[in-house]
Amino acid sequence: MTLYGKVIRIFVLIIIGGLLAERAYSADIKVGCVDMQKAVNACNAGEEAKQALIKETERFQRLIAEKQKELQEMKESLEKQGLVLNPEVRAAREKELQTKFRDFQRWGEDVQNEVNQKRMEMEANISRSLVKVVQEIGTEEGYTVILEKNENIVLFAAKSTDLTDLVIKAFDAQKK
């Protein structure tokens, strides 16, 4: 576990301890947890985002296949003509092919980074909206604390404290 993870865990335990100590004498404590990653993936907006990313990925895969085919054709042409070509011309074509191949690899990496960036932006937007729903549920239903169900923070949570499905339903209903 990293130092950052330990600091977060200690911080969360201090906050929970403070809340529990404060509330121990005044009222019942109501704790809930939400699996935010599950909520992001399972809500309607998450499903729509996944479908959009799948379409984007398929489009890029078609472009990649086209570029690969073009490079393969260039390579095969060079191999066929290689014996009859002037050594200087052959060297120039080989260099051109290598340059195009490097450009193709860089382009592929850029495409992958672009898709990942879009995915992270979509997830972040959905997460911000989900947090608002969690806060509303917490306020309306009188929760003392609602934690994110995360293996680094929540090591165990009873099924009855898991609000993930409730949050997904409320979020989807809000977006209709």
C-alpha positions, 0 to 999 in steps of 0.5 A: 500500500502506498503512503497516499493510500495509508494517509487516505485510510487514516483520514477516513478513519479519523473522520468516521471516528469523529462522526461516531463519537459525536453521534454516539450520544445523540442519535442512531448512526446511519451509514451507507456505501456506494460503489461509484464505479458500478454506478457509473457503468450501470446507469443509463448515462454510463451505458450510453457513454459505453455505446458511444465509445464502442462506436468511436473505437470501431470507427478507429479500428476501421481506419487502422485496418485501412492504414495497415492494408496500405502499409502492407501493400507498400511493403509487398510492392517494395518486396516484388520490385526490390530486385529490379530497383536501383539500390538508391531508389530501393533505400529511399522507398524502404525509408519512406515505408519505415517513416510511414510505419512510425507515423502509423504507430504514433497515430495509433497511440494518439487515437488510443489516448484520445479514446481514453481521454473521452472515456475519462471525461465521460466517467468524470461527468457522470460521477459528478452527477452521481455524487449530487444524487448520493448527497440528496439521498443522504440528506433525504434519508438521514444518513450520517455518512455515505462512503464510496465502496472502494477496496482501499477504504471500505474493507467490509460493508453489509449488503444492507448498507449498499445504496448503489442500486438506489443511487442508479435508480434515482440518477436514471429517474432524474435524467428522464 
